[in-house]
Amino acid sequence: MASTAVPPPTSAPNTDNGAPTESQNTEQQQQQQEQTPSTTQASGSVTPPVPSGSLYVGELDPTVTEAMLFEVFNMIGPVASIRVCRDAITRRSLGYSYVNFHSSDDAERAIDSLNYSLIKGRPCRIMWSQRDPALRKTGNGNIFIKNLDPQIDNKALHDTFSAFGNILSCKIALDETGQSKGYGFVHYETEEAAEMAIQKVNGMLLNDRKVFVGHHVSRKERQAKFDELKANFTNVYVKNIDGLVSDEELGNHFRKYGPVTSVAIAKDDQGVSRGFGFVNFENHEDARKAVEALNDTDFNGRTLYVSRAQKKNEREQELRRQYEQARMEKLSKYQGVNLYVKNLDDDIDDERLRQEFAVYGVITSAKVMRDDTTGVSRGFGFVCFSEADEATRAITEANGRMLGSKPIYVALAQRKDVRRQQLEAQMAHRSNMRMGGPPGGVPPPAGYMQPGMFYPPGPGGFVPGPGQRPPMFPQGGMMPPRPRWQQGQPPMPHPGQGGGRPNRPPRQPRKNNPPAPAPEQQQQQSQQSQQPEGLTAEGLAAVPSEQQKQMLGERLYPLIHQEQPEYAGKITGMLLEMDNNELLRLLNNKEALDGKIGEAMEVLKQHFDSAQDAAQ
């Protein structure tokens, strides 16, 4: 969002002497975004950390890398190192990083010139790095501003409030789409500057909007105050009110339980009742008695719903919590009894699937998943048993069994997010192993260069320590996998590629020998011999049986390597156990080959899971 020029704050018509009302304080306490404060002293003032050349860079796009940041910050001065912080499991960017300069002067110049500048379309937020969490979580000098114009961005807010003192950090809260939520935070170096900003700007107009400015309240304090308000409520929500009932009639119905300060029935633009309203009592006990006595009672032919009045975000959180609780109960109910069945023939329907699995126990439901538009089977389904023992028996006996023309895959059904987490964890584990790092996200020993840290060349760059050496191979130092050939049988070289012998000058052709083919012809012959389409059942039968699997493997491996480069060797070895005619069909049918690759990956996944369970 581009910077917006904000005029100086102007006075607004003041009806409350600039003091925040109770509703304003309550709304402030419901904000769910906090800003990171900095160091405090005994006097209560806030001091910036001692300049060390280390900067915090936040609000970054998830695709920003260390190399991109190096190009931006190296223009200011020599950079010692850059690290983008990432999730330990998924390795996704957390949206912030640390940039270390050799000189604190360069770091200060970077704050002055690059703060709120665009990096991949997002304005970054730069501040001094403070590693001590106890000092970061204090709130002195931190103020909260609400009712901001959506056009005000971080830089405009910084420019407006910098007149009252040195700002350590400034942030506008944004939603998922990057739009302003209408409130933000400014963190001053001193408590005096924060007090002055509150006195001068609270109740003033910014972009024709009256803003509220007050001290930042921590989430813990907000929650405590909110719990206190809930326990001592006086406002009552009434629903399912008859459309002909007036405010006076509703108030008289509730006044028998205590003094009422206000009654309001919600109406639309035409003044027609919307069927709900609010009744506010003077005392909490009277409100509590009214809720207990009038809820689910009849009033003018309607059954009333009466409860404590809730704000919108509280209702949303409660509904979300109820939904998650119901979802988890449903999942726990089917845990261990719901099976996932894959690789089904297109002609298998729900009834056929139920019949095939009925021999293992009582089935509560069986369904084959189909395309919503065409109704064609998607090749997988679910079978739910009444007991976990029956499901276990079905997995043991039915997995790999032929059903129709295909061997089916049977396993316990998993939620999509659980499967994704498992795959991401496995990928992160394999990535750590490739990079030479410790598995499982264990912190590396001293002197170990973490893969996420970027060290530029030259002064301050990474110098390999004892036992370390620069990478020799691509992909984290790992050689590409090789297919599993028959034991004791070396792979045959392709025609035209040579057998590993040193190159020799070509011999002169003899009189009775045909002339050697030109280099272009040799290259064409070599390419033709490497194409899978050149291998037929007749050509395979002409080769000795001990070399048939080898020839098939040579053609399967590059095709599998395109889909699963890391496990191409293992998958090739697994597929070579199949019949030769079936392997020839896979070479000419990419869809069938992809299906077999997917089945092999499932088997490997089960093997890895069982190995991890055994290790634990």
C-alpha positions as CSV (number, residue, x, y, z in Angstrom):
1,M,0.0,0.0,0.0
2,A,1.5,3.3,-1.0
3,S,2.3,5.9,1.5
4,T,-0.5,8.5,2.1
5,A,0.2,12.0,3.2
6,V,-1.7,12.6,6.5
7,P,-2.5,16.2,7.5
8,P,-1.6,17.3,11.0
9,P,-4.1,16.3,13.7
10,T,-7.0,18.7,14.0
11,S,-9.5,19.2,16.8
12,A,-12.7,17.3,16.7
13,P,-16.0,18.2,18.3
14,N,-15.4,16.9,21.8
15,T,-18.3,15.5,23.8
16,D,-16.2,13.6,26.4
17,N,-13.3,16.0,27.1
18,G,-11.0,13.7,25.3
19,A,-11.3,10.9,27.8
20,P,-12.0,7.5,26.4
21,T,-15.5,6.1,27.1
22,E,-16.1,2.7,28.6
23,S,-17.1,1.3,25.2
24,Q,-13.9,2.6,23.7
25,N,-11.8,1.0,26.4
26,T,-13.7,-2.3,26.0
27,E,-13.1,-2.2,22.2
28,Q,-9.4,-1.5,22.7
29,Q,-9.1,-4.5,25.1
30,Q,-10.6,-6.7,22.4
31,Q,-7.9,-6.0,19.9
32,Q,-5.9,-9.2,19.3
33,Q,-2.7,-7.7,17.9
34,E,0.3,-6.8,20.0
35,Q,3.4,-5.1,19.0
36,T,6.9,-6.0,20.2
37,P,8.3,-3.5,22.7
38,S,11.9,-3.0,23.6
39,T,14.2,-2.5,26.6
40,T,13.0,-0.8,29.8
41,Q,14.9,0.9,32.6
42,A,14.1,1.3,36.3
43,S,12.7,4.7,35.6
44,G,10.0,3.3,33.3
45,S,11.5,4.8,30.1
46,V,12.3,2.7,27.1
47,T,15.8,2.6,25.7
48,P,16.9,1.2,22.4
49,P,19.3,-1.7,22.5
50,V,22.9,-0.9,22.2
51,P,23.7,-0.6,18.4
52,S,25.3,-3.9,17.4
53,G,24.7,-3.9,13.6
54,S,21.9,-6.5,13.9
55,L,18.5,-5.5,12.5
56,Y,15.1,-7.1,12.6
57,V,13.2,-6.9,9.3
58,G,9.5,-7.8,9.4
59,E,6.4,-7.8,7.3
60,L,8.2,-9.8,4.6
61,D,6.5,-11.7,1.7
62,P,6.8,-15.5,2.3
63,T,8.8,-15.9,-0.9
64,V,11.6,-13.4,0.1
65,T,14.9,-15.2,0.4
66,E,18.3,-14.4,1.9
67,A,19.7,-13.6,-1.5
68,M,17.0,-11.0,-2.2
69,L,17.6,-9.3,1.1
70,F,21.3,-9.2,0.4
71,E,20.8,-7.3,-2.8
72,V,18.7,-4.7,-1.0
73,F,20.8,-4.2,2.1
74,N,24.3,-4.6,0.6
75,M,23.7,-1.3,-1.1
76,I,23.9,0.4,2.3
77,G,27.1,-1.2,3.5
78,P,28.9,-4.6,3.8
79,V,26.6,-7.3,5.2
80,A,28.0,-9.9,7.5
81,S,25.1,-12.4,7.4
82,I,21.3,-12.6,6.7
83,R,18.9,-15.2,8.0
84,V,15.2,-15.6,7.1
85,C,13.4,-17.3,10.0
86,R,11.5,-20.4,8.9
87,D,9.2,-23.0,10.4
88,A,11.2,-25.9,11.8
89,I,9.0,-28.5,10.1
90,T,7.7,-27.0,6.9
91,R,10.6,-24.7,6.3
92,R,8.2,-21.9,5.2
93,S,9.2,-18.4,5.9
94,L,7.7,-16.8,9.1
95,G,7.7,-13.4,7.5
96,Y,10.7,-11.8,9.3
97,S,14.5,-12.0,9.2
98,Y,17.7,-10.7,10.8
99,V,20.3,-8.7,8.9
100,N,23.7,-8.3,10.4
101,F,26.0,-5.5,9.3
102,H,29.7,-5.2,10.1
103,S,29.1,-1.6,11.2
104,S,26.4,-0.2,13.5
105,D,26.6,3.0,11.4
106,D,25.5,1.1,8.3
107,A,22.7,-0.6,10.2
108,E,21.4,2.8,11.4
109,R,21.7,4.1,7.8
110,A,19.6,1.1,6.7
111,I,16.9,2.0,9.1
112,D,16.8,5.6,7.9
113,S,16.8,4.8,4.2
114,L,15.0,1.4,3.8
115,N,12.4,1.4,6.6
116,Y,8.9,0.9,5.0
117,S,10.4,0.4,1.5
118,L,8.8,-2.1,-0.8
119,I,10.3,-5.7,-1.0
120,K,8.3,-7.8,-3.4
121,G,5.4,-5.4,-3.2
122,R,5.2,-5.3,0.6
123,P,6.5,-2.5,2.8
124,C,9.1,-3.9,5.2
125,R,9.4,-2.9,8.9
126,I,13.0,-2.5,10.2
127,M,14.0,-2.0,13.8
128,W,17.0,-2.8,16.0
129,S,17.2,-6.5,17.0
130,Q,16.5,-7.2,20.7
131,R,17.2,-10.9,21.5
132,D,16.1,-10.8,25.1
133,P,12.4,-11.9,25.2
134,A,11.9,-10.5,28.7
135,L,12.9,-7.0,27.5
136,R,10.8,-7.4,24.3
137,K,7.6,-8.1,26.1
138,T,7.4,-5.0,28.3
139,G,4.8,-2.4,27.2
140,N,6.4,0.9,28.3
141,G,6.3,3.5,25.6
142,N,3.9,1.5,23.5
143,I,0.7,3.2,22.4
144,F,-2.4,2.0,20.6
145,I,-4.3,3.9,17.9
146,K,-7.7,3.0,16.6
147,N,-10.3,4.3,14.1
148,L,-7.6,5.0,11.5
149,D,-8.4,5.8,7.9
150,P,-7.8,2.7,5.7
151,Q,-5.5,4.8,3.5
152,I,-3.0,5.4,6.4
153,D,-0.1,3.0,6.1
154,N,3.0,2.3,8.3
155,K,5.0,5.2,6.9
156,A,2.2,7.7,7.1
157,L,1.6,6.7,10.8
158,H,5.3,7.0,11.5
159,D,5.5,10.4,10.0
160,T,2.5,11.6,11.9
161,F,3.7,10.4,15.4
162,S,7.5,11.1,15.0
163,A,6.9,14.7,16.0
164,F,6.5,13.6,19.6
165,G,9.8,11.6,20.0
166,N,12.0,8.9,18.6
167,I,10.1,5.9,17.4
168,L,11.5,2.4,17.7
169,S,8.7,0.6,15.8
170,C,5.5,1.5,14.0
171,K,2.9,-1.0,12.7
172,I,-0.6,-0.9,11.1
173,A,-2.6,-4.1,11.7
174,L,-3.6,-5.8,8.4
175,D,-6.1,-8.5,7.5
176,E,-5.4,-11.6,5.3
177,T,-5.8,-9.5,2.1
178,G,-3.3,-6.8,3.2
179,Q,-6.0,-4.2,4.0
180,S,-5.8,-2.1,7.1
181,K,-7.9,-3.2,10.1
182,G,-8.2,0.4,11.3
183,Y,-5.8,0.3,14.2
184,G,-2.1,0.2,14.8
185,F,0.7,0.6,17.3
186,V,3.6,3.1,17.8
187,H,6.5,2.2,20.1
188,Y,8.4,5.2,21.5
189,E,11.9,5.2,22.9
190,T,10.7,7.0,26.1
191,E,7.6,6.9,28.2
192,E,7.4,10.7,28.1
193,A,7.1,10.7,24.3
194,A,4.2,8.2,24.5
195,E,2.4,10.3,27.1
196,M,2.8,13.4,24.9
197,A,1.4,11.6,21.8
198,I,-1.6,10.5,23.8
199,Q,-2.3,14.0,25.2
200,K,-1.9,15.7,21.8
201,V,-3.6,13.3,19.4
202,N,-6.3,11.5,21.4
203,G,-9.7,12.7,20.1
204,M,-8.2,14.6,17.2
205,L,-9.0,14.2,13.5
206,L,-6.7,12.2,11.2
207,N,-8.0,12.2,7.6
208,D,-11.4,13.4,8.8
209,R,-11.6,10.6,11.4
210,K,-11.6,11.0,15.1
211,V,-8.9,8.7,16.5
212,F,-8.5,7.2,19.9
213,V,-4.9,7.0,21.3
214,G,-4.1,5.3,24.5
215,H,-1.6,3.1,26.3
216,H,-1.2,-0.4,24.8
217,V,-2.8,-3.0,27.0
218,S,-1.3,-6.5,26.9
219,R,-3.4,-9.5,25.8
220,K,-3.2,-11.0,29.3
221,E,-4.6,-7.8,30.9
222,R,-7.3,-7.5,28.2
223,Q,-8.4,-11.1,28.8
224,A,-8.6,-10.5,32.6
225,K,-10.7,-7.4,32.1
226,F,-12.9,-9.2,29.6
227,D,-13.5,-12.1,32.0
228,E,-14.4,-9.6,34.7
229,L,-17.0,-7.9,32.4
230,K,-18.4,-11.3,31.5
231,A,-18.9,-12.2,35.1
232,N,-20.6,-8.9,35.9
233,F,-22.7,-8.3,32.8
234,T,-25.7,-6.0,32.9
235,N,-26.7,-6.0,29.1
236,V,-29.1,-8.8,28.0
237,Y,-29.7,-10.0,24.5
238,V,-33.3,-10.9,23.5
239,K,-34.2,-12.8,20.3
240,N,-37.3,-14.1,18.6
241,I,-39.4,-11.0,19.5
242,D,-42.7,-10.5,17.9
243,G,-42.7,-7.8,15.2
244,L,-45.5,-5.9,16.8
245,V,-43.8,-5.6,20.3
246,S,-42.6,-2.0,21.0
247,D,-39.6,-1.0,23.1
248,E,-41.9,0.0,26.0
249,E,-43.7,-3.3,26.1
250,L,-40.4,-5.2,26.1
251,G,-39.1,-3.0,28.9
252,N,-42.1,-3.5,31.0
253,H,-41.8,-7.3,30.6
254,F,-38.2,-7.1,32.0
255,R,-38.7,-4.5,34.7
256,K,-40.3,-6.9,37.1
257,Y,-36.7,-8.3,37.7
258,G,-35.1,-4.9,38.4
259,P,-34.5,-1.4,37.3
260,V,-33.8,-1.1,33.5
261,T,-31.6,1.7,32.1
262,S,-32.3,1.3,28.4
263,V,-34.3,-0.9,25.9
264,A,-33.7,-1.1,22.2
265,I,-35.3,-3.3,19.5
266,A,-33.3,-3.5,16.3
267,K,-35.1,-2.2,13.2
268,D,-34.3,-2.1,9.5
269,D,-34.2,1.0,7.2
270,Q,-38.0,1.0,7.0
271,G,-38.4,0.9,10.8
272,V,-39.6,-2.7,10.8
273,S,-38.5,-4.8,13.8
274,R,-35.8,-7.3,13.1
275,G,-36.9,-9.6,15.8
276,F,-34.2,-9.0,18.4
277,G,-33.1,-6.4,20.9
278,F,-31.2,-5.5,24.0
279,V,-32.2,-4.7,27.6
280,N,-29.7,-3.1,30.0
281,F,-30.1,-3.4,33.7
282,E,-28.6,-1.3,36.5
283,N,-27.4,-4.3,38.5
284,H,-25.7,-7.5,37.4
285,E,-27.9,-9.6,39.7
286,D,-31.1,-8.3,38.2
287,A,-29.7,-9.1,34.7
288,R,-28.8,-12.6,35.8
289,K,-32.2,-13.3,37.3
290,A,-33.9,-12.0,34.1
291,V,-31.8,-14.4,31.9
292,E,-32.6,-17.4,34.1
293,A,-36.3,-16.6,34.4
294,L,-37.2,-15.5,30.9
295,N,-35.1,-17.6,28.6
296,D,-37.3,-20.1,26.7
297,T,-40.5,-18.6,27.9
298,D,-43.6,-17.4,25.9
299,F,-44.1,-13.7,25.1
300,N,-46.8,-12.5,22.7
301,G,-47.0,-16.0,21.1
302,R,-43.2,-16.3,20.6
303,T,-40.7,-18.3,22.6
304,L,-38.0,-15.9,23.7
305,Y,-34.2,-16.6,23.7
306,V,-32.6,-14.5,26.5
307,S,-28.8,-14.5,27.2
308,R,-25.9,-12.3,28.1
309,A,-25.2,-9.8,25.3
310,Q,-22.0,-10.7,23.4
311,K,-19.9,-8.7,21.0
312,K,-19.5,-10.0,17.4
313,N,-16.0,-11.3,17.7
314,E,-16.8,-13.1,20.9
315,R,-19.8,-14.8,19.2
316,E,-17.6,-15.8,16.3
317,Q,-14.9,-17.3,18.5
318,E,-17.6,-19.2,20.4
319,L,-19.2,-20.6,17.3
320,R,-15.7,-21.5,15.9
321,R,-14.9,-23.3,19.1
322,Q,-18.1,-25.2,19.0
323,Y,-17.6,-26.2,15.4
324,E,-14.1,-27.4,16.1
325,Q,-15.2,-29.4,19.2
326,A,-18.0,-31.1,17.1
327,R,-15.5,-31.8,14.3
328,M,-13.0,-33.4,16.7
329,E,-15.7,-35.5,18.4
330,K,-16.8,-36.7,15.0
331,L,-13.2,-37.6,14.0
332,S,-12.5,-39.3,17.3
333,K,-15.7,-41.3,16.8
334,Y,-14.3,-42.8,13.5
335,Q,-10.7,-43.0,14.6
336,G,-9.3,-46.4,13.8
337,V,-12.5,-47.8,12.1
338,N,-12.6,-45.7,8.9
339,L,-10.5,-47.2,6.0
340,Y,-9.3,-45.6,2.8
341,V,-9.4,-47.8,-0.3
342,K,-7.5,-46.8,-3.4
343,N,-6.9,-48.2,-6.9
344,L,-10.5,-49.3,-7.6
345,D,-11.8,-50.2,-11.0
346,D,-14.2,-47.8,-12.6
347,D,-17.1,-50.3,-12.5
348,I,-17.0,-50.8,-8.7
349,D,-19.9,-49.1,-6.9
350,D,-20.8,-48.6,-3.3
351,E,-22.7,-51.9,-3.0
352,R,-19.8,-53.9,-4.6
353,L,-17.4,-52.3,-2.2
354,R,-19.6,-53.1,0.8
355,Q,-19.9,-56.8,-0.3
356,E,-16.1,-57.2,-0.8
357,F,-15.4,-55.9,2.8
358,A,-18.4,-57.4,4.6
359,V,-16.4,-60.6,5.2
360,Y,-14.2,-58.7,7.7
361,G,-16.9,-57.4,10.0
362,V,-20.0,-55.2,10.3
363,I,-19.8,-52.2,7.9
364,T,-21.6,-49.0,8.9
365,S,-20.9,-47.2,5.6
366,A,-19.2,-47.7,2.3
367,K,-18.8,-45.1,-0.4
368,V,-16.9,-44.8,-3.7
369,M,-16.0,-41.2,-4.5
370,R,-17.2,-39.9,-7.8
371,D,-16.7,-36.8,-10.0
372,D,-19.3,-34.2,-9.2
373,T,-20.0,-33.4,-12.8
374,T,-19.6,-36.7,-14.7
375,G,-20.4,-39.1,-12.0
376,V,-17.3,-41.3,-13.0
377,S,-15.5,-43.1,-10.2
378,R,-12.4,-41.3,-9.0
379,G,-10.7,-44.7,-8.2
380,F,-10.9,-44.5,-4.4
381,G,-13.4,-44.8,-1.6
382,F,-14.0,-45.3,2.1
383,V,-15.2,-48.2,4.2
384,C,-16.2,-47.7,7.9
385,F,-16.4,-50.6,10.3
386,S,-18.2,-50.8,13.7
387,E,-15.1,-52.0,15.5
388,A,-11.4,-51.2,15.3
389,D,-10.4,-54.9,15.3
390,E,-12.5,-55.5,12.2
391,A,-10.8,-52.5,10.4
392,T,-7.4,-53.8,11.4
393,R,-8.2,-57.3,10.0
394,A,-9.4,-55.7,6.8
395,I,-6.2,-53.7,6.4
396,T,-4.1,-56.8,7.0
397,E,-5.9,-59.1,4.6
398,A,-7.3,-56.8,1.9
399,N,-4.3,-54.6,1.3
400,G,-2.7,-55.7,-2.0
401,R,-5.5,-58.1,-2.8
402,M,-6.8,-58.2,-6.4
403,L,-10.2,-56.6,-6.8
404,G,-11.3,-56.7,-10.3
405,S,-8.3,-56.1,-12.5
406,K,-6.2,-54.1,-10.0
407,P,-4.5,-54.7,-6.6
408,I,-6.2,-52.4,-4.1
409,Y,-4.5,-50.3,-1.4
410,V,-6.1,-50.3,2.0
411,A,-5.1,-48.1,5.0
412,L,-6.6,-46.1,7.8
413,A,-8.2,-42.9,6.6
414,Q,-6.5,-39.7,7.5
415,R,-7.5,-36.0,7.5
416,K,-5.9,-34.0,4.7
417,D,-4.1,-31.7,7.1
418,V,-2.6,-34.7,9.0
419,R,-1.3,-36.2,5.7
420,R,0.1,-32.9,4.7
421,Q,1.9,-32.5,8.0
422,Q,3.4,-36.0,7.8
423,L,4.6,-35.4,4.2
424,E,6.1,-32.0,5.1
425,A,7.8,-33.5,8.2
426,Q,9.3,-36.3,6.0
427,M,10.4,-33.8,3.4
428,A,12.0,-31.6,6.0
429,H,13.7,-34.7,7.5
430,R,15.1,-35.7,4.2
431,S,16.2,-32.1,3.4
432,N,18.1,-32.0,6.7
433,M,19.8,-35.3,5.9
434,R,20.7,-34.1,2.4
435,M,22.1,-30.8,3.8
436,G,24.1,-32.7,6.4
437,G,22.1,-31.3,9.2
438,P,20.8,-33.2,12.2
439,P,17.4,-34.9,11.8
440,G,14.3,-33.8,13.6
441,G,15.2,-30.1,13.9
442,V,17.8,-30.7,16.7
443,P,19.9,-27.6,17.1
444,P,23.3,-28.0,15.4
445,P,26.5,-28.1,17.3
446,A,28.8,-25.1,17.6
447,G,30.5,-24.3,14.4
448,Y,27.9,-25.9,12.2
449,M,26.7,-23.7,9.3
450,Q,22.9,-23.8,9.3
451,P,21.4,-24.1,5.8
452,G,19.1,-21.1,6.3
453,M,21.9,-18.6,7.0
454,F,23.3,-16.6,4.0
455,Y,26.9,-15.6,4.2
456,P,28.0,-13.3,1.4
457,P,31.5,-13.8,-0.1
458,G,34.4,-11.6,0.8
459,P,35.1,-10.1,4.2
460,G,32.8,-11.5,6.8
461,G,31.8,-14.4,4.5
462,F,31.7,-18.0,5.6
463,V,35.1,-19.7,6.0
464,P,34.9,-23.4,6.2
465,G,36.0,-24.7,9.6
466,P,37.8,-27.9,10.5
467,G,36.0,-30.9,9.0
468,Q,34.0,-28.7,6.6
469,R,34.5,-28.3,2.9
470,P,32.6,-26.7,0.1
471,P,29.9,-28.8,-1.6
472,M,31.0,-31.0,-4.5
473,F,27.7,-32.1,-5.9
474,P,24.3,-30.5,-6.6
475,Q,21.2,-30.9,-4.4
476,G,22.9,-30.5,-1.0
477,G,25.9,-32.6,-1.8
478,M,24.1,-35.8,-2.7
479,M,24.8,-37.8,-5.8
480,P,21.7,-38.6,-7.9
481,P,20.2,-42.0,-7.0
482,R,21.0,-45.0,-9.2
483,P,18.5,-47.8,-10.2
484,R,18.8,-51.1,-8.4
485,W,20.2,-53.6,-10.9
486,Q,20.5,-57.3,-10.5
487,Q,23.1,-58.3,-8.0
488,G,26.5,-58.8,-9.6
489,Q,25.3,-57.5,-13.0
490,P,26.8,-54.2,-14.1
491,P,24.6,-51.9,-16.2
492,M,25.0,-52.1,-19.9
493,P,26.0,-48.8,-21.6
494,H,23.7,-47.4,-24.2
495,P,24.8,-47.8,-27.8
496,G,26.9,-44.9,-28.8
497,Q,27.9,-43.9,-25.3
498,G,30.9,-46.0,-24.8
499,G,31.8,-48.5,-22.2
500,G,33.9,-46.4,-20.0
501,R,37.2,-47.0,-21.9
502,P,39.4,-44.0,-22.8
503,N,38.8,-42.4,-26.2
504,R,41.0,-43.6,-29.0
505,P,41.5,-42.1,-32.5
506,P,39.3,-43.7,-35.1
507,R,40.8,-46.5,-37.2
508,Q,41.1,-46.2,-40.9
509,P,38.5,-48.2,-42.7
510,R,39.7,-51.4,-44.5
511,K,38.8,-52.1,-48.0
512,N,36.3,-54.9,-47.3
513,N,34.7,-53.1,-44.3
514,P,31.8,-50.7,-44.8
515,P,32.6,-47.1,-44.0
516,A,32.0,-45.9,-40.5
517,P,28.9,-43.8,-40.0
518,A,29.2,-40.1,-39.8
519,P,29.0,-38.4,-36.3
520,E,25.5,-37.1,-37.1
521,Q,24.4,-40.7,-37.9
522,Q,26.0,-42.0,-34.7
523,Q,24.2,-39.3,-32.6
524,Q,20.8,-40.2,-34.3
525,Q,21.4,-43.9,-33.6
526,S,22.3,-43.2,-30.0
527,Q,19.1,-41.1,-29.5
528,Q,17.0,-43.7,-31.2
529,S,18.4,-46.5,-29.0
530,Q,17.7,-44.5,-25.8
531,Q,14.0,-44.0,-26.7
532,P,11.6,-46.3,-24.8
533,E,9.5,-46.8,-27.9
534,G,12.4,-48.8,-29.4
535,L,12.0,-51.6,-27.0
536,T,9.4,-54.2,-28.0
537,A,8.4,-57.6,-26.8
538,E,10.2,-59.2,-29.8
539,G,13.4,-57.2,-29.2
540,L,13.3,-58.1,-25.5
541,A,12.9,-61.8,-26.2
542,A,16.0,-61.7,-28.4
543,V,18.1,-60.6,-25.5
544,P,19.4,-63.1,-22.9
545,S,17.1,-63.4,-19.9
546,E,19.7,-62.0,-17.4
547,Q,19.9,-58.8,-19.5
548,Q,16.1,-58.2,-20.0
549,K,15.5,-56.6,-16.6
550,Q,18.6,-54.5,-17.0
551,M,17.3,-53.1,-20.3
552,L,13.9,-52.4,-18.8
553,G,15.5,-50.7,-15.8
554,E,17.6,-48.5,-18.1
555,R,14.4,-47.2,-19.7
556,L,12.3,-47.0,-16.6
557,Y,14.8,-45.1,-14.5
558,P,14.8,-41.8,-16.4
559,L,11.0,-41.8,-16.6
560,I,10.7,-42.4,-12.8
561,H,13.4,-39.9,-12.1
562,Q,11.2,-37.1,-13.6
563,E,8.5,-37.8,-11.1
564,Q,10.4,-38.9,-8.0
565,P,14.1,-38.0,-8.4
566,E,15.0,-38.9,-4.8
567,Y,13.5,-42.3,-4.8
568,A,13.9,-43.2,-8.5
569,G,16.4,-46.0,-7.7
570,K,14.2,-47.6,-5.1
571,I,11.1,-47.4,-7.1
572,T,12.8,-48.7,-10.2
573,G,14.0,-51.8,-8.2
574,M,10.5,-52.3,-6.9
575,L,8.9,-52.2,-10.3
576,L,11.5,-54.5,-11.9
577,E,10.0,-57.3,-9.8
578,M,6.9,-57.2,-12.1
579,D,6.4,-59.2,-15.2
580,N,8.3,-58.0,-18.3
581,N,5.1,-57.6,-20.4
582,E,3.6,-55.4,-17.7
583,L,6.8,-53.3,-17.6
584,L,6.6,-52.9,-21.4
585,R,3.1,-51.6,-21.0
586,L,4.2,-49.1,-18.3
587,L,6.9,-47.8,-20.7
588,N,4.2,-46.9,-23.3
589,N,1.5,-45.7,-20.8
590,K,2.5,-42.7,-18.7
591,E,-0.8,-42.8,-16.7
592,A,-0.3,-46.4,-15.7
593,L,3.4,-45.7,-14.8
594,D,2.3,-42.7,-12.6
595,G,-0.1,-45.0,-10.8
596,K,2.6,-47.5,-10.1
597,I,4.9,-44.8,-8.9
598,G,2.2,-43.6,-6.5
599,E,1.7,-47.1,-5.1
600,A,5.4,-47.5,-4.6
601,M,5.6,-44.2,-2.7
602,E,2.8,-45.3,-0.5
603,V,4.7,-48.5,0.3
604,L,7.8,-46.5,1.0
605,K,5.9,-44.2,3.2
606,Q,4.5,-47.1,5.3
607,H,8.1,-48.5,5.6
608,F,9.4,-45.2,6.8
609,D,6.6,-44.8,9.3
610,S,7.2,-48.3,10.7
611,A,10.9,-47.7,10.9
612,Q,10.3,-44.5,12.8
613,D,7.9,-46.2,15.2
614,A,10.4,-49.0,15.8
615,A,13.1,-46.4,16.5
616,Q,10.9,-44.7,19.0
